[in-house]
Amino acid sequence: MGGVGAATSLVGGIEEGKQQKSAYDYNADITLQNMQDQMIANQQESSALVGKQASSYASAGVDIASGSPLLIMAATRARMAVKGQQIEEAGTEQAAIQRYQGKMAAFSGTMSGINSFLTGISKAASTYTAGTFNPSPSVSNPAPYGANSD
């Protein structure tokens, strides 16, 4: 009976680890989706900001195709591109960490299951051997040590 409980503990530990891994993987997928959304929002913000700059310069009668206005708009685009890159790196790193944590959870569940299995088998074996190999004396009244039976 102990062997069945040990096997159940093994499977339970492995399944628990798999479920935790699935949760971490799901969180990593959500992190990547959020990162994509943030990158799109950053691109839209960049376009809107450069558009406002161009409108302001043009309404003031400044040529936006050359000189300082063009350099300022290019610098704005570059700054927003760096921000987009930072968003991507942070999201990718966070997702990688979550996937790693998932792998560690699965490994931990497997090790926990194996430990429970081995402990259960060990207890079952100890119980079996204690009940099976309990030697009893074969002589009902042995002579005391040193006593002469003459």
Rosetta constraint file for C-alpha pairs under 8 A:
AtomPair CA 1 CA 5 HARMONIC 6.69 0.50
AtomPair CA 1 CA 124 HARMONIC 7.73 0.50
AtomPair CA 2 CA 6 HARMONIC 6.09 0.50
AtomPair CA 2 CA 120 HARMONIC 6.02 0.50
AtomPair CA 2 CA 121 HARMONIC 6.53 0.50
AtomPair CA 2 CA 123 HARMONIC 7.37 0.50
AtomPair CA 2 CA 124 HARMONIC 5.03 0.50
AtomPair CA 3 CA 7 HARMONIC 6.12 0.50
AtomPair CA 3 CA 117 HARMONIC 7.98 0.50
AtomPair CA 3 CA 120 HARMONIC 6.56 0.50
AtomPair CA 3 CA 121 HARMONIC 5.62 0.50
AtomPair CA 3 CA 124 HARMONIC 6.59 0.50
AtomPair CA 4 CA 8 HARMONIC 6.12 0.50
AtomPair CA 5 CA 9 HARMONIC 6.15 0.50
AtomPair CA 5 CA 117 HARMONIC 7.92 0.50
AtomPair CA 5 CA 120 HARMONIC 6.92 0.50
AtomPair CA 6 CA 10 HARMONIC 6.27 0.50
AtomPair CA 6 CA 116 HARMONIC 6.25 0.50
AtomPair CA 6 CA 117 HARMONIC 4.22 0.50
AtomPair CA 6 CA 118 HARMONIC 7.14 0.50
AtomPair CA 6 CA 119 HARMONIC 7.46 0.50
AtomPair CA 6 CA 120 HARMONIC 4.65 0.50
AtomPair CA 6 CA 121 HARMONIC 6.13 0.50
AtomPair CA 7 CA 11 HARMONIC 6.31 0.50
AtomPair CA 7 CA 117 HARMONIC 5.80 0.50
AtomPair CA 8 CA 12 HARMONIC 5.96 0.50
AtomPair CA 8 CA 117 HARMONIC 7.91 0.50
AtomPair CA 9 CA 13 HARMONIC 6.02 0.50
AtomPair CA 9 CA 113 HARMONIC 5.62 0.50
AtomPair CA 9 CA 116 HARMONIC 5.77 0.50
AtomPair CA 9 CA 117 HARMONIC 5.98 0.50
AtomPair CA 10 CA 14 HARMONIC 6.33 0.50
AtomPair CA 10 CA 110 HARMONIC 7.44 0.50
AtomPair CA 10 CA 112 HARMONIC 7.57 0.50
AtomPair CA 10 CA 113 HARMONIC 3.80 0.50
AtomPair CA 10 CA 114 HARMONIC 5.43 0.50
AtomPair CA 10 CA 115 HARMONIC 7.79 0.50
AtomPair CA 10 CA 116 HARMONIC 6.25 0.50
AtomPair CA 10 CA 117 HARMONIC 5.22 0.50
AtomPair CA 11 CA 15 HARMONIC 6.06 0.50
AtomPair CA 11 CA 113 HARMONIC 6.50 0.50
AtomPair CA 12 CA 16 HARMONIC 6.03 0.50
AtomPair CA 12 CA 113 HARMONIC 6.60 0.50
AtomPair CA 13 CA 17 HARMONIC 6.26 0.50
AtomPair CA 13 CA 109 HARMONIC 4.72 0.50
AtomPair CA 13 CA 110 HARMONIC 5.69 0.50
AtomPair CA 13 CA 111 HARMONIC 7.66 0.50
AtomPair CA 13 CA 112 HARMONIC 5.72 0.50
AtomPair CA 13 CA 113 HARMONIC 4.05 0.50
AtomPair CA 13 CA 114 HARMONIC 7.72 0.50
AtomPair CA 14 CA 18 HARMONIC 6.28 0.50
AtomPair CA 14 CA 106 HARMONIC 6.98 0.50
AtomPair CA 14 CA 109 HARMONIC 5.02 0.50
AtomPair CA 14 CA 110 HARMONIC 4.46 0.50
AtomPair CA 14 CA 111 HARMONIC 7.92 0.50
AtomPair CA 14 CA 112 HARMONIC 7.79 0.50
AtomPair CA 14 CA 113 HARMONIC 5.86 0.50
AtomPair CA 15 CA 19 HARMONIC 6.18 0.50
AtomPair CA 15 CA 109 HARMONIC 7.34 0.50
AtomPair CA 16 CA 20 HARMONIC 6.25 0.50
AtomPair CA 16 CA 106 HARMONIC 7.57 0.50
AtomPair CA 16 CA 109 HARMONIC 5.95 0.50
AtomPair CA 17 CA 21 HARMONIC 6.13 0.50
AtomPair CA 17 CA 105 HARMONIC 5.28 0.50
AtomPair CA 17 CA 106 HARMONIC 3.79 0.50
AtomPair CA 17 CA 107 HARMONIC 6.73 0.50
AtomPair CA 17 CA 108 HARMONIC 6.55 0.50
AtomPair CA 17 CA 109 HARMONIC 4.04 0.50
AtomPair CA 17 CA 110 HARMONIC 6.46 0.50
AtomPair CA 18 CA 22 HARMONIC 6.14 0.50
AtomPair CA 18 CA 105 HARMONIC 7.63 0.50
AtomPair CA 18 CA 106 HARMONIC 5.19 0.50
AtomPair CA 18 CA 109 HARMONIC 7.51 0.50
AtomPair CA 19 CA 23 HARMONIC 6.29 0.50
AtomPair CA 19 CA 106 HARMONIC 7.87 0.50
AtomPair CA 20 CA 24 HARMONIC 6.31 0.50
AtomPair CA 20 CA 102 HARMONIC 6.31 0.50
AtomPair CA 20 CA 105 HARMONIC 6.01 0.50
AtomPair CA 20 CA 106 HARMONIC 6.72 0.50
AtomPair CA 21 CA 25 HARMONIC 6.05 0.50
AtomPair CA 21 CA 99 HARMONIC 7.60 0.50
AtomPair CA 21 CA 101 HARMONIC 7.51 0.50
AtomPair CA 21 CA 102 HARMONIC 3.85 0.50
AtomPair CA 21 CA 103 HARMONIC 6.00 0.50
AtomPair CA 21 CA 104 HARMONIC 7.91 0.50
AtomPair CA 21 CA 105 HARMONIC 5.92 0.50
AtomPair CA 21 CA 106 HARMONIC 5.61 0.50
AtomPair CA 22 CA 26 HARMONIC 6.05 0.50
AtomPair CA 22 CA 102 HARMONIC 7.02 0.50
AtomPair CA 23 CA 27 HARMONIC 6.24 0.50
AtomPair CA 23 CA 102 HARMONIC 7.46 0.50
AtomPair CA 24 CA 28 HARMONIC 6.16 0.50
AtomPair CA 24 CA 98 HARMONIC 5.47 0.50
AtomPair CA 24 CA 99 HARMONIC 5.99 0.50
AtomPair CA 24 CA 101 HARMONIC 6.80 0.50
AtomPair CA 24 CA 102 HARMONIC 4.94 0.50
AtomPair CA 25 CA 29 HARMONIC 6.25 0.50
AtomPair CA 25 CA 98 HARMONIC 6.71 0.50
AtomPair CA 25 CA 99 HARMONIC 5.47 0.50
AtomPair CA 25 CA 102 HARMONIC 6.45 0.50
AtomPair CA 26 CA 30 HARMONIC 6.29 0.50
AtomPair CA 27 CA 31 HARMONIC 6.10 0.50
AtomPair CA 27 CA 95 HARMONIC 7.59 0.50
AtomPair CA 27 CA 98 HARMONIC 6.98 0.50
AtomPair CA 28 CA 32 HARMONIC 6.24 0.50
AtomPair CA 28 CA 94 HARMONIC 7.35 0.50
AtomPair CA 28 CA 95 HARMONIC 4.29 0.50
AtomPair CA 28 CA 96 HARMONIC 7.20 0.50
AtomPair CA 28 CA 98 HARMONIC 5.55 0.50
AtomPair CA 28 CA 99 HARMONIC 6.31 0.50
AtomPair CA 29 CA 33 HARMONIC 6.23 0.50
AtomPair CA 29 CA 95 HARMONIC 7.11 0.50
AtomPair CA 30 CA 34 HARMONIC 6.09 0.50
AtomPair CA 31 CA 35 HARMONIC 6.10 0.50
AtomPair CA 31 CA 91 HARMONIC 6.20 0.50
AtomPair CA 31 CA 94 HARMONIC 7.20 0.50
AtomPair CA 31 CA 95 HARMONIC 5.95 0.50
AtomPair CA 32 CA 36 HARMONIC 6.25 0.50
AtomPair CA 32 CA 91 HARMONIC 5.96 0.50
AtomPair CA 32 CA 92 HARMONIC 6.64 0.50
AtomPair CA 32 CA 95 HARMONIC 6.45 0.50
AtomPair CA 33 CA 37 HARMONIC 6.29 0.50
AtomPair CA 34 CA 38 HARMONIC 6.14 0.50
AtomPair CA 34 CA 91 HARMONIC 7.88 0.50
AtomPair CA 35 CA 39 HARMONIC 6.14 0.50
AtomPair CA 35 CA 87 HARMONIC 6.51 0.50
AtomPair CA 35 CA 88 HARMONIC 6.23 0.50
AtomPair CA 35 CA 91 HARMONIC 5.32 0.50
AtomPair CA 35 CA 92 HARMONIC 7.89 0.50
AtomPair CA 36 CA 40 HARMONIC 6.27 0.50
AtomPair CA 36 CA 88 HARMONIC 7.67 0.50
AtomPair CA 37 CA 41 HARMONIC 6.19 0.50
AtomPair CA 38 CA 42 HARMONIC 6.03 0.50
AtomPair CA 38 CA 87 HARMONIC 7.12 0.50
AtomPair CA 39 CA 43 HARMONIC 6.22 0.50
AtomPair CA 39 CA 84 HARMONIC 5.57 0.50
AtomPair CA 39 CA 87 HARMONIC 6.62 0.50
AtomPair CA 39 CA 88 HARMONIC 7.11 0.50
AtomPair CA 40 CA 44 HARMONIC 6.21 0.50
AtomPair CA 41 CA 45 HARMONIC 6.05 0.50
AtomPair CA 42 CA 46 HARMONIC 6.04 0.50
AtomPair CA 42 CA 80 HARMONIC 6.94 0.50
AtomPair CA 42 CA 83 HARMONIC 7.62 0.50
AtomPair CA 42 CA 84 HARMONIC 6.24 0.50
AtomPair CA 43 CA 47 HARMONIC 6.23 0.50
AtomPair CA 43 CA 80 HARMONIC 7.43 0.50
AtomPair CA 43 CA 81 HARMONIC 7.89 0.50
AtomPair CA 43 CA 84 HARMONIC 7.51 0.50
AtomPair CA 44 CA 48 HARMONIC 6.12 0.50
AtomPair CA 45 CA 49 HARMONIC 6.01 0.50
AtomPair CA 46 CA 50 HARMONIC 6.16 0.50
AtomPair CA 46 CA 76 HARMONIC 7.42 0.50
AtomPair CA 46 CA 77 HARMONIC 6.25 0.50
AtomPair CA 46 CA 80 HARMONIC 5.83 0.50
AtomPair CA 47 CA 51 HARMONIC 5.94 0.50
AtomPair CA 47 CA 77 HARMONIC 7.95 0.50
AtomPair CA 48 CA 52 HARMONIC 6.16 0.50
AtomPair CA 49 CA 53 HARMONIC 6.26 0.50
AtomPair CA 49 CA 76 HARMONIC 7.86 0.50
AtomPair CA 50 CA 54 HARMONIC 6.11 0.50
AtomPair CA 50 CA 73 HARMONIC 5.67 0.50
AtomPair CA 50 CA 76 HARMONIC 6.84 0.50
AtomPair CA 50 CA 77 HARMONIC 7.18 0.50
AtomPair CA 51 CA 55 HARMONIC 6.07 0.50
AtomPair CA 52 CA 56 HARMONIC 6.04 0.50
AtomPair CA 53 CA 57 HARMONIC 6.23 0.50
AtomPair CA 53 CA 73 HARMONIC 6.89 0.50
AtomPair CA 54 CA 58 HARMONIC 5.96 0.50
AtomPair CA 54 CA 64 HARMONIC 6.39 0.50
AtomPair CA 54 CA 69 HARMONIC 7.66 0.50
AtomPair CA 54 CA 73 HARMONIC 7.56 0.50
AtomPair CA 55 CA 59 HARMONIC 5.90 0.50
AtomPair CA 56 CA 60 HARMONIC 6.30 0.50
AtomPair CA 57 CA 61 HARMONIC 6.43 0.50
AtomPair CA 57 CA 62 HARMONIC 5.15 0.50
AtomPair CA 57 CA 63 HARMONIC 7.23 0.50
AtomPair CA 57 CA 64 HARMONIC 6.51 0.50
AtomPair CA 57 CA 69 HARMONIC 7.06 0.50
AtomPair CA 58 CA 62 HARMONIC 5.31 0.50
AtomPair CA 58 CA 63 HARMONIC 6.56 0.50
AtomPair CA 58 CA 64 HARMONIC 6.56 0.50
AtomPair CA 62 CA 69 HARMONIC 7.89 0.50
AtomPair CA 63 CA 67 HARMONIC 7.96 0.50
AtomPair CA 63 CA 69 HARMONIC 7.54 0.50
AtomPair CA 64 CA 69 HARMONIC 5.40 0.50
AtomPair CA 64 CA 70 HARMONIC 5.59 0.50
AtomPair CA 65 CA 69 HARMONIC 7.62 0.50
AtomPair CA 65 CA 70 HARMONIC 5.88 0.50
AtomPair CA 66 CA 70 HARMONIC 5.19 0.50
AtomPair CA 66 CA 71 HARMONIC 7.66 0.50
AtomPair CA 67 CA 71 HARMONIC 6.39 0.50
AtomPair CA 68 CA 72 HARMONIC 6.02 0.50
AtomPair CA 69 CA 73 HARMONIC 6.20 0.50
AtomPair CA 70 CA 74 HARMONIC 6.11 0.50
AtomPair CA 71 CA 75 HARMONIC 6.05 0.50
AtomPair CA 72 CA 76 HARMONIC 6.17 0.50
AtomPair CA 73 CA 77 HARMONIC 6.26 0.50
AtomPair CA 74 CA 78 HARMONIC 6.16 0.50
AtomPair CA 75 CA 79 HARMONIC 6.11 0.50
AtomPair CA 76 CA 80 HARMONIC 6.20 0.50
AtomPair CA 77 CA 81 HARMONIC 6.05 0.50
AtomPair CA 78 CA 82 HARMONIC 6.25 0.50
AtomPair CA 79 CA 83 HARMONIC 6.31 0.50
AtomPair CA 80 CA 84 HARMONIC 6.13 0.50
AtomPair CA 81 CA 85 HARMONIC 6.18 0.50
AtomPair CA 82 CA 86 HARMONIC 6.21 0.50
AtomPair CA 83 CA 87 HARMONIC 6.23 0.50
AtomPair CA 84 CA 88 HARMONIC 6.23 0.50
AtomPair CA 85 CA 89 HARMONIC 6.12 0.50
AtomPair CA 86 CA 90 HARMONIC 6.02 0.50
AtomPair CA 87 CA 91 HARMONIC 6.10 0.50
AtomPair CA 88 CA 92 HARMONIC 5.98 0.50
AtomPair CA 89 CA 93 HARMONIC 5.96 0.50
AtomPair CA 90 CA 94 HARMONIC 6.06 0.50
AtomPair CA 91 CA 95 HARMONIC 6.11 0.50
AtomPair CA 92 CA 96 HARMONIC 6.12 0.50
AtomPair CA 93 CA 97 HARMONIC 6.20 0.50
AtomPair CA 94 CA 98 HARMONIC 6.25 0.50
AtomPair CA 95 CA 99 HARMONIC 6.18 0.50
AtomPair CA 96 CA 100 HARMONIC 6.13 0.50
AtomPair CA 97 CA 101 HARMONIC 6.12 0.50
AtomPair CA 98 CA 102 HARMONIC 6.18 0.50
AtomPair CA 99 CA 103 HARMONIC 6.32 0.50
AtomPair CA 100 CA 104 HARMONIC 6.24 0.50
AtomPair CA 101 CA 105 HARMONIC 6.07 0.50
AtomPair CA 102 CA 106 HARMONIC 6.21 0.50
AtomPair CA 103 CA 107 HARMONIC 6.16 0.50
AtomPair CA 104 CA 108 HARMONIC 5.93 0.50
AtomPair CA 105 CA 109 HARMONIC 6.06 0.50
AtomPair CA 106 CA 110 HARMONIC 6.21 0.50
AtomPair CA 107 CA 111 HARMONIC 6.15 0.50
AtomPair CA 108 CA 112 HARMONIC 5.97 0.50
AtomPair CA 109 CA 113 HARMONIC 6.04 0.50
AtomPair CA 110 CA 114 HARMONIC 6.14 0.50
AtomPair CA 111 CA 115 HARMONIC 6.03 0.50
AtomPair CA 112 CA 116 HARMONIC 6.13 0.50
AtomPair CA 113 CA 117 HARMONIC 6.04 0.50
AtomPair CA 114 CA 118 HARMONIC 6.10 0.50
AtomPair CA 115 CA 119 HARMONIC 6.05 0.50
AtomPair CA 116 CA 120 HARMONIC 5.99 0.50
AtomPair CA 117 CA 121 HARMONIC 6.09 0.50
AtomPair CA 118 CA 122 HARMONIC 5.96 0.50
AtomPair CA 119 CA 123 HARMONIC 6.18 0.50
AtomPair CA 120 CA 124 HARMONIC 6.09 0.50
AtomPair CA 121 CA 125 HARMONIC 6.01 0.50
AtomPair CA 122 CA 126 HARMONIC 6.10 0.50
AtomPair CA 123 CA 127 HARMONIC 6.11 0.50
AtomPair CA 124 CA 128 HARMONIC 6.09 0.50
AtomPair CA 125 CA 129 HARMONIC 6.03 0.50
AtomPair CA 126 CA 130 HARMONIC 5.98 0.50
AtomPair CA 127 CA 131 HARMONIC 6.28 0.50
AtomPair CA 128 CA 132 HARMONIC 6.01 0.50
AtomPair CA 129 CA 133 HARMONIC 5.46 0.50
AtomPair CA 129 CA 134 HARMONIC 7.92 0.50
AtomPair CA 130 CA 134 HARMONIC 6.15 0.50
AtomPair CA 143 CA 147 HARMONIC 6.30 0.50
AtomPair CA 143 CA 148 HARMONIC 8.00 0.50
AtomPair CA 143 CA 149 HARMONIC 7.48 0.50
